Structures are given as structure tokens and as C-alpha cells.
Amino acid sequence: MNISIFKSGSIFLLTPKSNERLADVATNITNDNWFEAEYWKDSQAIVGESKGRFTTWFVRAPSNISDSIWVLRHYYRGGLVAKLSRDKFFYLGLAQTRVYKEINLLVKMRQLGLPVPAPVGGRVTKGWFNYQCDLLMEKLQARDLVAVLSKTGIDSASWYQIGKVIAEFHHHGIDHSDLNAHNIMLDDAGKVWLIDFDRCSQRASSKTWQQKNIDRLKRSFDKEKMLHEQFYFDDSSWQQLLKGYRNR
């Protein structure tokens, strides 16, 4: 098992075992304050936010634990079912919750040496037949590809490297079912990272799901090009990405 579990009433707190710097977090988190934005507001530790359909918070980690910035994310439903329940999911056991699965997958990927953010911990709040959940993870010092490409282009070597990194994930059976331009990050050293592994999985290699990932990414680039007055992506960019993907 890659996850330590602390239970208090209807609340489960999850901590990745492989994160040596945070190895004792499970004993430190004896309540769920860390998964409440109000706690960080009261501590004057919120340093930023990201607004999409819902708000994701960036918080300064407690100094006795880490010098990192953490990302606090609540899990929401999507699609038509969200009209019935915005953030409650049917409970089928702790290991089947979305946050447990995402933390477990992040730990596995980091053990494989794949470039993904480090999970800090998760919370599952259980009801009678449903649950809500939250995730804390370390914030990458990087920008998403949309933010980069809306301001400047990147060279062919960078496009090649993006394709090569995606191929590395596929080589290890990582199905990123929501691979899009926002979920690819570039840091100042030019390193490529992938983020947002909610509802993703590790599975047997197959050209079918791997091609679906690639097709989804291409649609994402095309969509962003239509949304932005200036967006540095064209067919030559895509061909370089594919070249890197095929020549892993």
C-alpha cells in the first residue's frame, strides 16, 4: 500500500508513504483543517488562486513541514450529473475514491521517475452512501503550455521533448484521459511536466487508448488556437511533437 490512512469519525486523511520529506504528516494532520480554504485564509497563507469552473487555492506550507507552495483542490462532478450533485460521489470503498486513486497513481508515477507533482495528502469525508474529497499537492514552479504559447513560441527541440515525455508515460501504461495543453507544464529549465491525473489510470499498453490521448491533445491545441488572438502553434509544431513521441 502506498498510502497511510488516519481515520477520525467520518473523515479519512490520506498521506503518501513514499514522500520522505512529509513522512510524518499523517500523525500531524489529526483534523481536516488543511483541506479547508478558510484555515489557510485565517493563517494568511494563501498566496494565489486559479479560477476555472471552480477555484483552486495556492497555499504556503507550514514552515515546520516544507518550504513549498501547495495546491488545494476540491473534487467536483462534471457533465449533466453535476446538476444533481455538484461534489458528492457514490461511495464504493476508500480505495475507490477519486482522491485515493489519484494519490496512489501519483506515488506510482514518481517511483517510476515520471515528471509529476508530489502529492501531499488527501481527505475523504464520508456520508451514508456518498463522499466528498480534497487533494493537497506540491505546486510546480512551471507554467502551463497555454500560458506559454499565448505569449511566445517554443523551439522545435521543446516540441520534440514534449512528445518524448508523453511517450514515456505511455511506455509505463499511464493513460492520461484528459491530456490537454493546460495539463502540460514547462519550467524555467525547459523540463516538461504533466499534471491533473484525476480519473486517470495505469493500464496495459494499447495503441487504442494511447491514440485517444494524442487525438485529445491535438483537439486541445486546435481549440486554444481558436480561443486566443495569438497562439504559437501550427502543423510544424505538431509534427515535431509527434516525432518526439515516435522516437522515444
Secondary structure by P-SEA (a helix, b strand, c coil): ccbbbbbcccbbbbbbccccccccccccccccccccaaaaaaaccccccccccbbbbbbbcccccccbbbbbbbbbbccccccccccccccccccccaaaaaaaaaaaaaaaccbbbbbccbbbbbccccccbbbbbbbbccccaaaaaacccccaaaaaaaaaaaaaaaaacccccccccccccccccbbbbbccccccccccccaaaaaaaaaaaaaaaaaaaaacccccccaaaaaaaaaaaaac
